[in-house]
Amino acid sequence: MDSYDDRGVGDGDGSRGPGVDPGSGQPLRTTPPAESAGAPAPVCSGIAGLSLPYQIVAAIGLSVIGMIACTHLAMVFLHVAPSNTLTKQHGKAVDDWVYPEFEQNWKLFAPNPLQQNVAVHVRAEIAGPEGRRTTPWMSLSVEDNRGIRGNFLPSHIHQNQLRRAWDFYLNSHDIQNRPNGLRGDLSERYIRRIVMLRLGEHDYGGTVERIQVRSEVRSVAAPPWSTEKISTKPNYRVLPWWTVTPADLPESAKEAVK
């Protein structure tokens, strides 16, 4: 049996001594613990690392940003939420905050999917060498659908320009096509410019003197498994003839006229 002296546990007198490396026979070196007085102080990060005046400024800034963010979320929530007491009392303040930068075109808790297919048609009166003639009805919505189907990145114009313009016109006019507010004339001029821009892509062999627009509305048919009976016959809303003015023409057409 090895003695304590052979294992470097203690010396001959039984006292505990330093350990010995069995390979070299030399005593093992131990690193003394660092002095507590010489240990580096912990480094503070974030706001805690700033001086007191800057900490106060940073806290105030974060509080202001948090209040603005909470106010914005509350306003948008009230805008998309169903009608309630708060929206009835403070609806004007909510609209002033949301419009026009943060407009939302959907309603929270009450989605209203489209139940009708709406198409916008146009026909034109052409003045040419053979006299005046009227073109057949052309569907502008069908042309937009051609640019959307099969396109992984359809343009915003094909998806929304005509649809939003027609909604704008309907909301700004009564059933007799009379403006019901200050935006009625603007919505009419917007429709006329879009129509003339689309007609400019076709060659009718003459000059477009007048245009007429109509909408075709068809209810979406019920699914095959449903017993609901829905008529899919089209309903038309025909607008009066409009005489084309230079203000209705695209910029390229105006330059050609000059």
C-alpha positions in Angstrom: 0.0 0.0 0.0 1.3 3.5 -0.9 2.0 5.8 1.9 0.7 9.4 2.1 4.2 10.6 1.3 4.3 8.7 -2.0 1.0 10.2 -3.2 2.1 13.7 -2.3 -0.7 14.1 0.2 1.4 15.0 3.2 5.0 15.1 4.4 6.6 12.8 6.8 5.3 14.5 9.8 1.7 14.0 8.7 1.1 17.6 7.8 -0.8 18.3 4.5 1.5 19.7 1.8 1.2 20.8 -1.8 0.4 18.2 -4.5 3.1 16.7 -6.6 2.9 16.1 -10.4 3.4 12.3 -10.8 5.0 12.8 -14.2 7.7 15.3 -13.3 7.9 15.0 -9.5 7.5 18.7 -9.2 5.0 20.3 -6.9 1.8 21.5 -8.6 1.4 25.3 -9.0 -1.8 26.8 -7.8 -3.1 30.2 -8.9 -3.9 32.4 -6.0 -7.4 33.8 -6.0 -7.8 37.3 -7.3 -8.0 40.0 -4.7 -11.5 41.2 -4.2 -10.3 44.8 -4.1 -8.8 44.5 -7.6 -11.8 42.9 -9.4 -13.3 45.1 -12.2 -16.6 46.8 -11.5 -19.6 45.5 -13.5 -20.4 47.4 -16.7 -24.0 48.8 -17.0 -25.7 48.8 -20.4 -28.8 50.4 -21.8 -30.4 53.3 -20.0 -28.7 52.3 -16.7 -25.4 53.1 -18.3 -26.4 56.8 -18.9 -26.0 59.6 -16.6 -29.0 60.7 -14.5 -30.1 63.6 -16.8 -29.9 61.4 -19.9 -31.8 58.7 -18.1 -34.6 61.1 -17.4 -34.7 62.3 -21.1 -34.7 58.7 -22.3 -37.5 57.7 -20.0 -39.6 60.7 -21.1 -39.0 59.9 -24.8 -40.0 56.2 -24.4 -43.1 57.2 -22.5 -44.2 59.6 -25.3 -43.5 57.0 -27.9 -45.5 54.4 -25.9 -48.4 56.8 -25.5 -48.5 57.6 -29.2 -48.4 53.9 -30.1 -51.2 53.1 -27.7 -53.3 56.0 -29.0 -52.8 54.9 -32.6 -53.8 51.3 -31.9 -56.9 52.5 -30.0 -57.9 54.8 -32.9 -57.5 52.1 -35.5 -59.4 49.6 -33.3 -62.3 52.0 -33.0 -62.2 52.7 -36.7 -62.6 49.1 -37.7 -64.8 48.0 -34.8 -68.6 47.9 -35.1 -70.6 51.0 -34.2 -70.5 51.5 -30.4 -70.9 54.3 -27.8 -67.3 55.6 -28.2 -67.5 55.8 -32.0 -70.8 57.6 -31.9 -69.4 60.2 -29.5 -65.9 60.5 -30.9 -66.3 59.4 -34.5 -65.1 62.7 -35.8 -61.8 62.5 -33.8 -61.3 58.9 -34.9 -61.8 59.8 -38.6 -59.5 62.8 -38.3 -56.7 60.5 -36.9 -57.2 57.7 -39.4 -57.9 59.5 -42.7 -56.2 59.5 -45.1 -52.9 57.9 -44.1 -54.2 55.0 -42.0 -57.4 54.2 -43.9 -58.7 50.6 -43.3 -61.1 49.0 -45.8 -62.3 46.2 -43.6 -64.4 45.8 -40.5 -63.4 44.0 -37.3 -65.7 41.2 -36.1 -68.1 41.9 -39.0 -66.5 40.8 -42.3 -68.7 41.6 -45.3 -67.5 39.4 -48.2 -68.7 40.5 -51.7 -72.0 38.9 -52.6 -72.2 40.4 -56.1 -70.0 40.6 -59.1 -69.8 44.1 -60.5 -68.5 44.9 -64.0 -68.1 48.3 -65.5 -68.9 48.7 -69.3 -68.4 51.6 -71.7 -69.4 52.4 -75.2 -68.3 55.4 -77.3 -69.6 57.6 -80.1 -66.9 57.8 -82.7 -66.6 60.6 -85.3 -64.7 59.3 -88.3 -64.4 59.7 -92.1 -67.6 57.7 -92.6 -69.6 59.8 -90.1 -70.7 59.0 -86.5 -71.1 55.6 -85.1 -71.5 54.0 -81.7 -69.3 51.1 -80.6 -70.7 48.0 -78.8 -70.4 47.8 -75.1 -66.9 46.9 -73.9 -66.3 45.5 -70.4 -63.4 47.3 -68.7 -63.6 44.8 -65.8 -62.9 41.9 -68.1 -59.8 43.6 -69.4 -58.6 44.0 -65.7 -59.4 40.4 -65.0 -57.2 39.3 -67.9 -54.3 41.2 -66.3 -54.9 39.5 -63.0 -55.5 35.9 -63.8 -52.3 33.8 -64.0 -50.2 36.8 -62.8 -48.4 36.1 -59.6 -47.8 39.9 -59.1 -50.8 41.7 -60.5 -50.6 45.5 -60.6 -52.6 47.6 -58.2 -54.2 49.3 -61.2 -55.7 46.1 -62.5 -57.0 45.1 -59.1 -58.3 48.3 -57.6 -58.3 51.4 -59.8 -61.6 50.8 -61.7 -63.4 49.1 -58.7 -62.5 51.9 -56.3 -63.4 54.6 -58.8 -66.8 53.1 -59.4 -67.4 52.7 -55.7 -66.4 56.4 -55.3 -68.9 57.4 -57.9 -71.8 55.4 -56.4 -71.1 56.8 -53.0 -71.0 60.4 -54.3 -74.3 60.2 -56.4 -77.9 59.3 -55.8 -80.0 56.9 -57.8 -80.7 59.6 -60.4 -77.0 60.1 -60.9 -77.1 63.5 -59.1 -74.1 64.5 -56.9 -75.0 64.2 -53.2 -72.0 66.1 -52.0 -68.9 68.2 -52.8 -67.0 65.1 -54.1 -69.6 64.2 -56.8 -67.9 66.2 -59.6 -64.5 64.9 -58.6 -65.7 61.3 -58.8 -67.3 61.9 -62.2 -64.1 63.4 -63.6 -62.1 60.5 -62.2 -64.4 57.9 -64.0 -64.2 59.9 -67.3 -60.4 60.0 -67.3 -60.1 56.3 -66.5 -62.5 55.5 -69.4 -60.7 57.7 -71.9 -57.3 56.2 -70.8 -58.6 52.7 -71.5 -60.2 53.7 -74.8 -57.0 55.2 -75.9 -55.5 51.7 -76.0 -57.9 50.8 -78.8 -58.0 52.2 -82.3 -61.6 53.0 -83.4 -60.6 54.8 -86.6 -61.9 58.2 -85.4 -62.2 60.6 -82.6 -64.2 59.7 -79.4 -66.8 62.4 -79.1 -69.0 61.0 -76.3 -68.9 58.1 -73.9 -71.5 56.2 -71.8 -70.8 54.1 -68.8 -72.9 51.4 -67.2 -72.5 48.8 -64.5 -73.6 45.2 -64.6 -74.4 43.6 -61.3 -74.9 39.8 -60.9 -75.5 38.1 -57.6 -73.0 35.3 -56.7 -74.6 32.0 -57.2 -75.2 29.7 -54.3 -72.8 26.8 -53.9 -73.9 23.4 -55.2 -74.6 22.0 -51.8 -76.9 24.9 -50.8 -80.7 24.8 -51.3 -80.8 28.6 -51.4 -82.3 30.0 -54.6 -80.5 33.1 -55.9 -81.2 34.9 -59.1 -78.1 35.6 -61.2 -79.8 37.8 -63.8 -77.8 41.0 -64.5 -79.0 44.3 -63.3 -77.8 47.4 -65.1 -77.2 51.0 -64.0 -76.8 53.1 -67.1 -75.3 56.6 -66.8 -76.1 59.4 -69.2 -73.9 60.2 -72.2 -70.9 62.4 -71.4 -69.3 64.7 -74.0 -65.6 64.3 -74.0 -63.6 67.4 -73.1 -59.9 68.1 -73.2 -59.8 67.6 -69.4 -60.9 64.0 -69.9 -58.0 63.1 -72.2 -54.6 61.6 -71.0 -51.6 63.8 -71.3 -50.3 62.0 -74.4 -53.6 62.6 -76.2 -53.6 66.3 -75.2 -50.2 66.7 -76.8 -51.3 65.0 -80.0 -54.3 67.4 -80.2 -52.0 70.4 -79.9 
